[in-house]
Amino acid sequence: MRSLFVVGDGKQSIFSFQGAKPLEFDRMQSSLRKRIGENGGEFRNISLDLSFRSTAAVLQAVDDVFALPEARDGLIFSEGDISHQAYRQGMAGRVELLPLAEVKNEDNGSAWQNEKSTTKSQTPETLSANYIADMIANWLKSGRKIISQDRQVQAGDIMILVQRRGRFASEMLRSLKRRNIPVAGSDRMILTNHIAVQDCMVLGEFLLLPQDDLSLATLLKSPFCGLDDDDLFELAYNRKHETIWQSLKHNPKFAQTYEFLSDILGKTDYLSPYQLFAYILEVKGGRKKLAARLGSEIEDPLNEFLALALEYSQSNPPSLQGFLRRLQIGSGEVKRDLEKAKNEVRIMTVHGSKGLQAPIVFIADANAIPKPDGGILWTQDNIPLRTISGIEENNCNILKAERKLEQEREHRRLLYVAMTRAEDELYITGRKGEKEISDKSWYELIKKVASEKWQKIDDTYILSCEQTIAASKPKNPSKESAIVDFKMPDWINAAAPAEPLPSKPLSPSKLEKDLDANYFESEQKLRLKGIFVHKLLQYIPDVNISDRQAAIARIAKNYSNDFTSEEISQMSEQVLNILQNDDFSHVFGKDSLAEVPISGIIEDASGNPLVIAGQIDRIAVTSDKVYIIDYKTSTKVPSESKKVGRNIIKQMAAYKKAVEQIYPQKQVLCALLWTAECKIMQLDL
């Protein structure tokens, strides 16, 4: 090996749950240094300290924080400081440590709150989310600029980072949507955790089993139906042996709700999961009902829910039960690539933001600290040890302390990644609950530096640098600046040309849409009957007469759940009568073929070419004639060929035109074989 080139940054190792170990990077570096030196080679450790992303203010804040020994521990494992050089010297930047959101304890005189009360208790998460959303809304409304780029702030310039997805991320999304700020939503969501999706799922459970009282009771109180506790009590109390669904049906007060659910229930067996929920949400107004109670933040989960239903319907049998089961087992986790987000605020975890950047970054939960991992401990020899609460053991205590230390180190590396996502401006905030903020939290680490080195205005610590050079060209120009003088081509407003003929193949049986229903029994029963009789007429003619009964019995086994033994016996007897009839000897002779595929180009009534593709039940070729036979299993047999349905006539005419091109020297005759009456009917085509 002539050379070895290795790139890595231990400061950004934040994926220990995937096996990342920054100490291994240092260990391998030392090992390579030694081996290369022993072999007379040159080892060079090149530090890439020049940052092309962030302004000097952001990088100064990073250097200030990680100059603290307690913050630097875990980022570098050797002597030395963390320092960065800004390529963007002379460009304006800003870092602010905002005050923590804190709820003031106010006694409202009651330990209980009325369920229907419109006032909501403020939580630290709500206050913090509202504060950030108000800042962003004010920027967008006032036309505030990104000074280094000399352009107005857009929603797509802003990234809000959190350590983990939870209540705050949901509150943040809700606060932005309430202010009509474009937001891309979360980078990852568990659909089954969203109440709007839960309402859709409980509606699906009801549709699968209307007698399920619990599912229906839950559904009735959802936004889909809008009943309250009093209504539910009226339906459920003193109903004796009735289900709630029956009680709902018999109570005229809830006729509108019963009609709403009955309509959906009637379509459940005929629509795929996607079609069904699209019908519920869009046609029946389900989306509006959910948004009216739950707010506009339900849009993202519902859209992803429909997308998941569409994906399932395209790759699986259209089963509502199967779709709901898929959601329950897999929890409906959806990952989205926010790197490709449009002009929208992005809410992401710090882990998800790795490799991304934004002109303005909020670190929104700087007060949070990781919870200690429990469960299995691993020794250096990869031996697992199970910890048990309340039992003290020296080896386990040592391992626990080591794991806690490494967890704290990775938490600080996570802060490094979060701070370095910012290009121009960085805002750090958090919230204060009942417990005191830990001195190991990001907020306290930054505050320790900010209180000594940064400027304080009111309750905010600020570090900034001024614009001293000409502003750079905007990276993300607004839509207005992207408009250019462009002449639309003429074809944009012209009608699309007619589709070239011949088109894709068409089955002759679908040439006529208005089928004559007089010849149909129960559609499902007739279809199965036709399949069974066609199978017999396809295979039995080639079987020796003495073996035909046994062959029929083998085929009939596949249809034992579809027909009674009497029905199978009746259809089998019809087939045997046909095969034993001398009038049909030319149809089932040695020169005949069964289930013959055929395709070709014929002319329709207007003289236009038409591609057809179908399958002829039976075709027999003699010296001067070709017989095309189509089996009909209906028990309603027309008295003459003139009364045969138009669809059948067009189908047979299409077959005839195609076969005449194959046998131009022979006469092509078409006939229908009515199996119920053992009757062959020639068509005058």
MOJOPE-V91343 format. One record per pair of residues at least 24 apart in sequence whose ideal C-beta (glycine too) atoms are under 6 Angstrom apart, sorted by the first residue. I is the first residue (numbers start at 1). GAP is how many residues later the second one is. D is the distance in whole Angstrom. If there is no record, write none. Layout:
# MOJOPE-V91343
i->I gap->GAP d->D
i->I gap->GAP d->D
This chain:
# MOJOPE-V91343
i->11 gap->64 d->5
i->11 gap->405 d->5
i->12 gap->405 d->5
i->13 gap->400 d->6
i->14 gap->399 d->5
i->14 gap->400 d->5
i->14 gap->403 d->6
i->16 gap->394 d->5
i->26 gap->51 d->5
i->49 gap->35 d->6
i->49 gap->36 d->5
i->50 gap->35 d->5
i->50 gap->37 d->6
i->51 gap->33 d->5
i->51 gap->35 d->6
i->52 gap->35 d->5
i->53 gap->304 d->6
i->53 gap->370 d->6
i->54 gap->368 d->6
i->54 gap->369 d->6
i->55 gap->33 d->5
i->55 gap->36 d->5
i->55 gap->38 d->3
i->55 gap->369 d->6
i->56 gap->30 d->4
i->56 gap->409 d->5
i->57 gap->36 d->3
i->57 gap->37 d->6
i->57 gap->38 d->5
i->57 gap->406 d->5
i->57 gap->407 d->5
i->57 gap->408 d->4
i->58 gap->35 d->5
i->58 gap->364 d->5
i->58 gap->368 d->5
i->59 gap->25 d->4
i->59 gap->27 d->5
i->61 gap->34 d->4
i->61 gap->402 d->5
i->62 gap->357 d->5
i->64 gap->385 d->5
i->64 gap->389 d->6
i->65 gap->380 d->6
i->65 gap->381 d->6
i->65 gap->384 d->5
i->71 gap->341 d->6
i->71 gap->374 d->5
i->74 gap->335 d->3
i->74 gap->338 d->5
i->74 gap->339 d->6
i->75 gap->338 d->6
i->90 gap->378 d->4
i->90 gap->379 d->4
i->91 gap->57 d->4
i->92 gap->55 d->4
i->92 gap->56 d->5
i->92 gap->374 d->6
i->92 gap->375 d->4
i->93 gap->331 d->5
i->93 gap->372 d->5
i->94 gap->331 d->5
i->94 gap->370 d->5
i->95 gap->331 d->5
i->95 gap->368 d->4
i->96 gap->331 d->5
i->96 gap->364 d->6
i->96 gap->366 d->5
i->97 gap->331 d->5
i->97 gap->349 d->6
i->97 gap->353 d->5
i->97 gap->364 d->4
i->98 gap->331 d->4
i->98 gap->362 d->6
i->99 gap->360 d->4
i->100 gap->330 d->5
i->100 gap->331 d->6
i->100 gap->332 d->4
i->101 gap->26 d->4
i->101 gap->27 d->4
i->101 gap->330 d->4
i->102 gap->330 d->4
i->124 gap->307 d->3
i->124 gap->309 d->6
i->125 gap->42 d->5
i->125 gap->43 d->4
i->125 gap->46 d->5
i->126 gap->45 d->5
i->128 gap->303 d->4
i->129 gap->42 d->4
i->129 gap->43 d->4
i->129 gap->46 d->4
i->130 gap->45 d->5
i->132 gap->230 d->6
i->133 gap->42 d->4
i->133 gap->43 d->5
i->133 gap->46 d->5
i->136 gap->45 d->6
i->137 gap->42 d->4
i->137 gap->44 d->6
i->146 gap->213 d->5
i->146 gap->278 d->6
i->147 gap->320 d->5
i->148 gap->276 d->6
i->149 gap->322 d->6
i->149 gap->323 d->6
i->149 gap->325 d->5
i->150 gap->321 d->4
i->151 gap->323 d->4
i->154 gap->189 d->5
i->155 gap->26 d->6
i->155 gap->27 d->4
i->155 gap->188 d->5
i->155 gap->189 d->5
i->155 gap->190 d->5
i->156 gap->187 d->4
i->156 gap->188 d->6
i->157 gap->202 d->4
i->157 gap->203 d->5
i->158 gap->187 d->5
i->158 gap->202 d->5
i->159 gap->187 d->5
i->159 gap->199 d->4
i->159 gap->202 d->5
i->160 gap->187 d->5
i->160 gap->202 d->5
i->160 gap->204 d->5
i->161 gap->189 d->5
i->161 gap->192 d->6
i->161 gap->202 d->5
i->161 gap->257 d->5
i->162 gap->187 d->6
i->162 gap->202 d->5
i->162 gap->203 d->5
i->163 gap->202 d->5
i->163 gap->205 d->5
i->168 gap->197 d->6
i->169 gap->178 d->6
i->172 gap->175 d->6
i->173 gap->124 d->5
i->174 gap->123 d->5
i->176 gap->169 d->6
i->177 gap->119 d->5
i->177 gap->120 d->5
i->182 gap->162 d->4
i->183 gap->161 d->5
i->183 gap->162 d->4
i->184 gap->154 d->5
i->184 gap->157 d->4
i->184 gap->160 d->4
i->184 gap->162 d->5
i->185 gap->115 d->4
i->186 gap->161 d->6
i->187 gap->149 d->6
i->187 gap->151 d->5
i->187 gap->161 d->5
i->187 gap->165 d->4
i->188 gap->147 d->5
i->189 gap->145 d->5
i->190 gap->141 d->5
i->190 gap->143 d->5
i->191 gap->110 d->6
i->191 gap->114 d->6
i->191 gap->141 d->3
i->192 gap->135 d->6
i->192 gap->139 d->5
i->192 gap->140 d->5
i->194 gap->107 d->4
i->196 gap->94 d->5
i->196 gap->98 d->6
i->196 gap->102 d->4
i->196 gap->105 d->5
i->196 gap->106 d->6
i->197 gap->104 d->5
i->197 gap->108 d->5
i->204 gap->116 d->6
i->204 gap->120 d->5
i->207 gap->58 d->6
i->207 gap->61 d->5
i->208 gap->113 d->6
i->210 gap->35 d->5
i->211 gap->32 d->5
i->213 gap->30 d->6
i->213 gap->31 d->5
i->216 gap->28 d->5
i->216 gap->29 d->6
i->223 gap->66 d->4
i->223 gap->67 d->5
i->223 gap->70 d->4
i->224 gap->62 d->6
i->224 gap->65 d->6
i->225 gap->32 d->5
i->272 gap->41 d->4
i->272 gap->46 d->4
i->273 gap->36 d->5
i->273 gap->40 d->5
i->273 gap->47 d->5
i->273 gap->50 d->4
i->274 gap->35 d->4
i->274 gap->36 d->4
i->274 gap->39 d->4
i->277 gap->32 d->5
i->304 gap->30 d->5
i->350 gap->64 d->5
i->350 gap->67 d->6
i->350 gap->68 d->5
i->353 gap->68 d->5
i->354 gap->63 d->6
i->357 gap->64 d->5
i->357 gap->66 d->6
i->359 gap->64 d->5
i->359 gap->65 d->5
i->360 gap->65 d->5
i->361 gap->60 d->5
i->361 gap->61 d->4
i->361 gap->65 d->5
i->362 gap->65 d->5
i->363 gap->55 d->5
i->363 gap->65 d->5
i->365 gap->65 d->6
i->366 gap->62 d->5
i->366 gap->64 d->4
i->366 gap->76 d->4
i->366 gap->77 d->4
i->367 gap->63 d->3
i->367 gap->64 d->6
i->367 gap->70 d->5
i->367 gap->74 d->5
i->367 gap->76 d->5
i->369 gap->69 d->5
i->369 gap->71 d->6
i->369 gap->72 d->5
i->370 gap->37 d->6
i->370 gap->41 d->5
i->372 gap->32 d->6
i->415 gap->27 d->5
i->501 gap->107 d->6
i->501 gap->108 d->5
i->502 gap->99 d->5
i->502 gap->107 d->4
i->502 gap->109 d->4
i->505 gap->106 d->5
i->505 gap->108 d->4
i->506 gap->106 d->6
i->507 gap->107 d->5
i->508 gap->104 d->5
i->508 gap->106 d->5
i->508 gap->143 d->4
i->508 gap->146 d->4
i->508 gap->147 d->6
i->509 gap->142 d->5
i->511 gap->139 d->4
i->512 gap->134 d->5
i->512 gap->135 d->4
i->512 gap->138 d->5
i->515 gap->132 d->5
i->516 gap->129 d->3
i->519 gap->115 d->5
i->519 gap->117 d->5
i->528 gap->34 d->5
i->529 gap->104 d->5
i->530 gap->103 d->5
i->532 gap->27 d->5
i->533 gap->38 d->6
i->533 gap->100 d->5
i->533 gap->142 d->6
i->536 gap->39 d->4
i->538 gap->56 d->4
i->538 gap->57 d->5
i->541 gap->38 d->6
i->541 gap->47 d->4
i->574 gap->101 d->5
i->577 gap->101 d->5
i->578 gap->100 d->5
i->586 gap->34 d->6
i->587 gap->33 d->6
i->587 gap->42 d->5
i->591 gap->29 d->6
i->591 gap->30 d->5
i->592 gap->28 d->4
i->593 gap->26 d->5
i->594 gap->24 d->6
i->598 gap->60 d->6
i->600 gap->58 d->4
i->602 gap->55 d->4
i->602 gap->56 d->6
i->612 gap->42 d->5
i->616 gap->39 d->6
i->624 gap->42 d->6
i->625 gap->41 d->6
i->625 gap->42 d->5
i->626 gap->33 d->6
i->626 gap->37 d->5
i->626 gap->40 d->5
i->626 gap->42 d->5
i->627 gap->42 d->5
i->628 gap->27 d->5
i->628 gap->42 d->5
i->629 gap->42 d->6
i->629 gap->44 d->5
i->630 gap->42 d->5
i->631 gap->42 d->5
i->632 gap->40 d->5
i->632 gap->42 d->5
i->633 gap->42 d->5
i->635 gap->41 d->5
i->637 gap->37 d->5
i->637 gap->40 d->5
i->641 gap->40 d->5
i->641 gap->42 d->5
i->652 gap->31 d->6
i->653 gap->32 d->5
i->656 gap->29 d->6
